[in-house]
């Protein structure tokens, strides 16, 4: 059995094909997005989370912009 046939058979198991069509997969994407967001906020890799790095880089950019203006 080819891999594409296996994938098609697996996708057929998701309910709501007649009513929702392709959009029946949206709940899975919402859950995946929420899980990614939770991971980025709460899981520390080393000493920092994703948002710690984001905030630090943003403040560094703002500081550099102010220094270029001469404030």
Buried (B, 14 or more C-beta within 10 A) or exposed (E): EEEEEEEEEEEEEEEEEEEEEEEBEEEEEEEEEEEEEEEEEEEEEEEEBBEEEEEEEEEEEEEEEEEEEEE
